[in-house]
Amino acid sequence: MTAKVSRVALPDHADQKYGHDLLPALLEPGTYAVHSQASDPPWRVWEEAAAGGVYLQVYSLPYGPSGIIGIAPGDVRRTVLIRERCDGCCCGLDGRNGANLACVECGRAVATRIDDCGFWQVVWLDPSAVRPVCVDGPACTVVGWEALRTAYPATPPVEQPGWWSPRWEAAVAVALAHLLALSGGQRIAVPDGPVAEAFRKALDTLLPAGPSARNLVLAGPGLSGVTADIALVPRHPQSGEVWPCGAGAVVPLAADVWTYMAFNDDRRLTLAAAGMPDIVRRDDPPPRLPWRPFRPDVGVFLHTLARLPAARESWLRAIYDHVEDRRYSLPCF
């Protein structure tokens, strides 16, 4: 029913709803990921289900099958659309009516294709309708930490024409939720550079004013060893493992975003006293500059925070409620 695929970690933006344009595929061709949480109908409103990994009362929760398997739309084979389930909001299918792909041979509903605007395009296979099959051929090798930069290039934070990357907004939102849970409600000092641009404004807005009680550093393969209270480290894109670190606590970040923060030469333009001579080398093409300050994805942030056990602590619950009530007016979201 699919092409040959190898398992990878579920991307941070798997549940992201972004804008009104057509987005690319959630997963690379030849890969699949498993979503451990339920994400299909039926839905129940104002629910809390700690047994299912949700620790706060949220507006609605899906109670469909868990463990659905995501693949790139181009990797699906021998299926046909179920016409009466092909509803969507705008430009495609959004899966609102459940499984919309059926097996050509037996006619059973087996998967849900999502390709509407604002959704990452993906086919979710129903785990009760499919099973894994071993095939001949070389197994996909898990890339080592030192080779990660070469095998998985960094994702630039800014896209044309000056929009922040939705992958960055989702990845930073996930890491921000984990960082707040580790803060204990105390101010965190953030190093200058891309880390500060992504996290400092949100931390300064959501945590109380005062001297910094904990320090955040960027750590990982290729960086010098450091000792700190909290380390921001990469999460392996294939295995999902977090880079081992000797810091007091670690916050995982998507590897492609972490690589950019760690190794990109993020230069800024400065005024020259008497102009620049013609022989001075200039950037070609010029760097992409965003049209507004960076903001983590508020929906991904709230989704992640509600699924952290620490969210039941009163101070962190207050942050959740504050963001939920003011999600469109806070300067950091």
C-alpha positions as CSV (number, residue, x, y, z in Angstrom):
1,M,0.0,0.0,0.0
2,T,3.1,2.3,0.2
3,A,6.5,2.6,-1.3
4,K,9.5,1.5,0.7
5,V,9.7,3.7,3.8
6,S,11.9,4.1,6.8
7,R,10.8,5.5,10.2
8,V,11.8,9.0,11.3
9,A,10.8,11.1,14.3
10,L,7.5,12.9,14.1
11,P,8.2,16.6,13.2
12,D,7.2,19.4,15.6
13,H,4.9,20.9,13.0
14,A,2.8,17.8,12.5
15,D,-0.2,19.4,14.2
16,Q,0.5,22.9,13.0
17,K,-2.2,25.0,11.1
18,Y,-0.4,27.8,9.2
19,G,-1.9,30.6,7.1
20,H,-4.0,30.1,4.0
21,D,-1.4,28.9,1.5
22,L,-0.7,25.4,0.2
23,L,2.1,23.9,2.3
24,P,4.6,21.2,1.2
25,A,4.6,17.6,2.4
26,L,5.0,17.0,6.1
27,L,7.5,14.1,5.6
28,E,10.2,13.5,3.1
29,P,9.6,10.8,0.4
30,G,10.6,7.4,1.6
31,T,10.0,8.1,5.3
32,Y,7.1,7.5,7.8
33,A,6.4,8.7,11.3
34,V,4.0,7.5,14.0
35,H,1.7,9.9,15.8
36,S,1.3,8.5,19.3
37,Q,-1.6,10.8,20.2
38,A,-5.2,10.5,18.9
39,S,-5.9,13.0,16.2
40,D,-9.0,11.8,14.3
41,P,-12.8,12.1,15.1
42,P,-14.8,11.7,17.2
43,W,-14.1,14.9,19.1
44,R,-15.3,15.8,22.6
45,V,-15.4,19.4,23.9
46,W,-13.9,20.8,27.1
47,E,-12.1,17.6,28.0
48,E,-9.1,16.7,30.2
49,A,-7.6,13.2,29.8
50,A,-4.3,12.7,31.7
51,A,-4.3,9.0,30.7
52,G,-4.0,10.2,27.1
53,G,-1.3,12.7,27.9
54,V,-3.4,15.9,28.3
55,Y,-3.0,17.5,31.7
56,L,-5.2,20.6,31.3
57,Q,-8.8,21.1,30.2
58,V,-8.8,22.1,26.6
59,Y,-11.6,23.1,24.3
60,S,-11.7,19.8,22.4
61,L,-9.9,16.5,22.2
62,P,-9.9,13.8,19.5
63,Y,-10.9,10.3,20.5
64,G,-10.0,8.5,17.3
65,P,-7.3,5.8,16.9
66,S,-3.9,6.6,18.3
67,G,-0.7,5.5,16.6
68,I,-1.6,6.7,13.1
69,I,1.2,6.4,10.6
70,G,2.1,9.4,8.4
71,I,3.7,9.2,5.0
72,A,4.3,11.5,2.1
73,P,1.3,11.7,-0.2
74,G,3.4,10.5,-3.1
75,D,4.4,7.3,-1.3
76,V,0.8,5.8,-1.1
77,R,-0.1,3.0,-3.5
78,R,-3.3,1.2,-4.6
79,T,-5.8,3.5,-2.9
80,V,-8.8,5.5,-4.2
81,L,-10.6,8.5,-2.8
82,I,-13.9,8.0,-1.0
83,R,-15.9,10.8,-2.7
84,E,-18.5,11.4,0.0
85,R,-15.6,12.0,2.5
86,C,-13.7,14.5,0.4
87,D,-14.7,17.6,2.2
88,G,-12.3,20.5,3.0
89,C,-12.3,24.1,4.0
90,C,-10.9,25.7,0.9
91,C,-8.4,24.2,-1.5
92,G,-8.3,20.5,-0.7
93,L,-9.0,17.8,1.8
94,D,-8.8,18.4,5.6
95,G,-10.0,15.0,6.9
96,R,-13.0,16.3,8.7
97,N,-15.1,13.3,7.8
98,G,-12.5,10.7,8.8
99,A,-10.7,8.3,6.5
100,N,-11.1,9.4,2.8
101,L,-8.9,6.8,1.1
102,A,-10.0,3.2,0.5
103,C,-8.1,0.1,-0.6
104,V,-8.6,-0.5,-4.4
105,E,-8.8,-4.3,-3.9
106,C,-11.1,-4.6,-0.8
107,G,-12.8,-1.2,-0.6
108,R,-12.0,-0.8,3.1
109,A,-11.2,2.8,4.4
110,V,-7.5,2.7,5.2
111,A,-6.1,6.2,5.4
112,T,-6.9,10.0,5.5
113,R,-5.3,12.3,3.0
114,I,-4.8,15.9,4.1
115,D,-3.8,18.6,1.5
116,D,-6.0,21.6,2.2
117,C,-4.5,25.1,2.5
118,G,-2.9,25.8,5.9
119,F,-2.2,22.1,6.5
120,W,1.1,20.2,5.9
121,Q,0.3,17.6,3.2
122,V,0.3,14.1,4.5
123,V,-1.5,10.7,4.3
124,W,-2.3,9.2,7.7
125,L,-2.7,5.4,7.6
126,D,-5.2,3.8,10.0
127,P,-3.1,1.5,12.3
128,S,-6.1,-0.9,12.5
129,A,-6.3,-1.3,8.8
130,V,-2.6,-1.7,7.8
131,R,0.4,-3.6,9.0
132,P,4.2,-3.3,8.4
133,V,5.8,-5.6,5.9
134,C,9.5,-6.2,5.8
135,V,11.0,-5.8,2.3
136,D,14.3,-6.7,0.7
137,G,16.9,-4.0,0.3
138,P,19.4,-2.1,2.5
139,A,18.2,-0.8,5.7
140,C,18.2,3.0,6.3
141,T,21.3,3.9,8.3
142,V,20.8,6.1,11.3
143,V,23.1,9.1,10.8
144,G,25.6,9.7,13.6
145,W,25.6,13.0,15.5
146,E,28.8,14.3,14.0
147,A,27.5,13.7,10.4
148,L,24.1,15.3,11.2
149,R,25.0,18.7,9.7
150,T,25.9,17.2,6.4
151,A,23.0,14.7,6.1
152,Y,20.3,17.2,7.4
153,P,21.1,20.7,6.3
154,A,19.9,23.6,8.5
155,T,16.6,25.2,7.8
156,P,16.9,29.0,7.3
157,P,14.6,31.0,9.6
158,V,13.3,33.4,6.9
159,E,11.6,32.5,3.7
160,Q,10.7,34.7,0.7
161,P,9.4,37.4,0.7
162,G,10.4,38.0,4.4
163,W,8.1,35.5,6.2
164,W,9.4,33.6,9.1
165,S,9.7,29.8,8.5
166,P,6.6,27.9,9.9
167,R,9.0,25.1,10.8
168,W,11.0,27.5,13.0
169,E,7.8,28.9,14.6
170,A,6.6,25.4,15.4
171,A,10.0,24.0,16.6
172,V,10.7,27.1,18.9
173,A,7.1,26.9,20.3
174,V,7.7,23.3,21.3
175,A,11.1,24.1,22.9
176,L,9.6,27.2,24.6
177,A,7.0,25.1,26.3
178,H,9.6,22.7,27.7
179,L,11.9,25.6,28.7
180,L,9.1,27.2,30.7
181,A,8.3,23.9,32.4
182,L,12.0,23.7,33.5
183,S,12.3,27.3,34.6
184,G,10.3,26.8,37.8
185,G,8.8,30.2,37.2
186,Q,12.1,32.0,37.5
187,R,13.8,34.3,35.0
188,I,16.2,32.6,32.5
189,A,19.2,34.3,31.0
190,V,19.4,33.7,27.2
191,P,22.7,34.1,25.1
192,D,22.8,36.7,22.4
193,G,22.3,35.8,18.8
194,P,19.7,33.6,17.1
195,V,18.7,31.9,20.4
196,A,17.9,35.3,21.9
197,E,15.9,36.3,18.8
198,A,13.8,33.2,19.1
199,F,13.3,32.9,22.8
200,R,14.1,36.1,24.8
201,K,11.0,38.1,24.1
202,A,8.7,35.3,25.0
203,L,10.6,34.4,28.2
204,D,10.7,38.1,29.2
205,T,7.0,38.4,28.6
206,L,5.8,35.2,30.3
207,L,8.2,35.0,33.3
208,P,8.3,37.5,36.2
209,A,10.7,40.4,36.2
210,G,13.8,40.2,38.3
211,P,17.4,38.9,38.2
212,S,18.0,35.7,36.2
213,A,18.1,32.6,38.3
214,R,19.0,30.1,35.6
215,N,21.1,30.2,32.4
216,L,20.4,28.8,29.0
217,V,23.2,27.7,26.6
218,L,23.4,26.2,23.2
219,A,25.0,22.8,23.3
220,G,25.5,19.9,21.0
221,P,27.8,18.1,18.5
222,G,30.5,20.5,17.2
223,L,30.3,23.0,20.0
224,S,32.7,23.3,22.9
225,G,31.6,21.6,26.1
226,V,29.8,23.9,28.5
227,T,28.3,23.6,32.0
228,A,25.0,25.3,32.5
229,D,21.6,25.0,34.3
230,I,19.7,24.4,31.0
231,A,21.1,23.3,27.6
232,L,19.4,23.7,24.3
233,V,20.3,20.6,22.4
234,P,19.4,18.9,19.1
235,R,16.8,16.1,18.7
236,H,17.8,13.5,16.1
237,P,15.5,13.7,13.1
238,Q,15.5,10.0,12.6
239,S,15.6,8.3,16.0
240,G,14.1,11.2,18.0
241,E,16.8,10.8,20.6
242,V,18.0,13.9,22.4
243,W,21.8,14.7,22.3
244,P,23.3,13.5,25.6
245,C,24.5,16.5,27.7
246,G,25.9,17.0,31.2
247,A,23.8,20.1,31.9
248,G,21.4,20.2,34.8
249,A,18.5,20.0,32.3
250,V,18.1,19.8,28.6
251,V,15.5,21.2,26.2
252,P,15.4,19.4,22.8
253,L,15.1,21.4,19.6
254,A,14.5,20.2,16.0
255,A,17.9,19.4,14.6
256,D,17.6,21.6,11.4
257,V,16.7,24.6,13.5
258,W,19.3,23.9,16.1
259,T,22.0,23.6,13.4
260,Y,21.2,27.0,12.0
261,M,21.3,28.6,15.5
262,A,24.6,26.9,16.3
263,F,26.6,27.4,13.0
264,N,25.1,30.1,10.9
265,D,26.9,33.4,10.5
266,D,24.1,35.6,11.4
267,R,25.5,39.0,10.3
268,R,23.7,42.3,10.6
269,L,24.1,45.4,8.5
270,T,25.8,48.4,10.2
271,L,26.2,51.9,9.1
272,A,29.5,52.9,7.5
273,A,31.0,56.3,8.3
274,A,31.9,57.3,4.7
275,G,30.3,54.7,2.5
276,M,31.7,51.3,1.2
277,P,34.4,51.1,-1.4
278,D,33.5,49.3,-4.7
279,I,36.1,46.6,-4.0
280,V,34.5,45.5,-0.8
281,R,32.8,42.1,-1.1
282,R,29.1,42.2,-0.7
283,D,26.6,39.4,0.0
284,D,25.2,38.0,-3.2
285,P,22.3,37.2,-3.0
286,P,21.6,39.6,-0.1
287,P,20.5,38.0,3.1
288,R,16.7,37.5,3.7
289,L,15.5,39.9,6.3
290,P,12.1,39.4,8.1
291,W,9.4,42.0,8.0
292,R,8.5,41.6,11.7
293,P,10.0,40.2,14.9
294,F,10.0,36.4,15.4
295,R,7.0,34.9,17.1
296,P,6.6,31.2,18.1
297,D,3.4,29.5,16.9
298,V,0.9,30.0,19.7
299,G,-1.3,27.0,18.7
300,V,1.7,24.6,18.8
301,F,2.9,26.2,22.1
302,L,-0.5,25.7,23.9
303,H,-0.9,22.2,22.4
304,T,2.6,21.2,23.8
305,L,2.2,22.9,27.1
306,A,-1.1,21.2,27.8
307,R,0.6,17.8,27.4
308,L,3.4,18.5,30.0
309,P,2.7,17.2,33.5
310,A,4.2,20.4,34.9
311,A,1.3,22.4,33.4
312,R,-0.8,21.4,36.4
313,E,1.4,23.6,38.7
314,S,-0.4,26.8,39.4
315,W,2.2,29.2,38.1
316,L,2.5,27.3,34.7
317,R,-1.2,27.0,34.5
318,A,-1.5,30.7,34.9
319,I,0.9,31.2,32.0
320,Y,-1.2,28.8,29.8
321,D,-4.4,30.7,30.7
322,H,-2.7,34.1,30.1
323,V,-1.6,33.0,26.6
324,E,-4.9,31.3,25.8
325,D,-6.9,34.4,26.7
326,R,-4.5,36.9,24.9
327,R,-3.1,34.8,22.1
328,Y,-3.8,37.5,19.5
329,S,-2.6,40.5,21.6
330,L,0.6,39.3,23.3
331,P,3.7,40.8,21.6
332,C,5.6,37.5,21.7
333,F,2.9,35.5,19.8
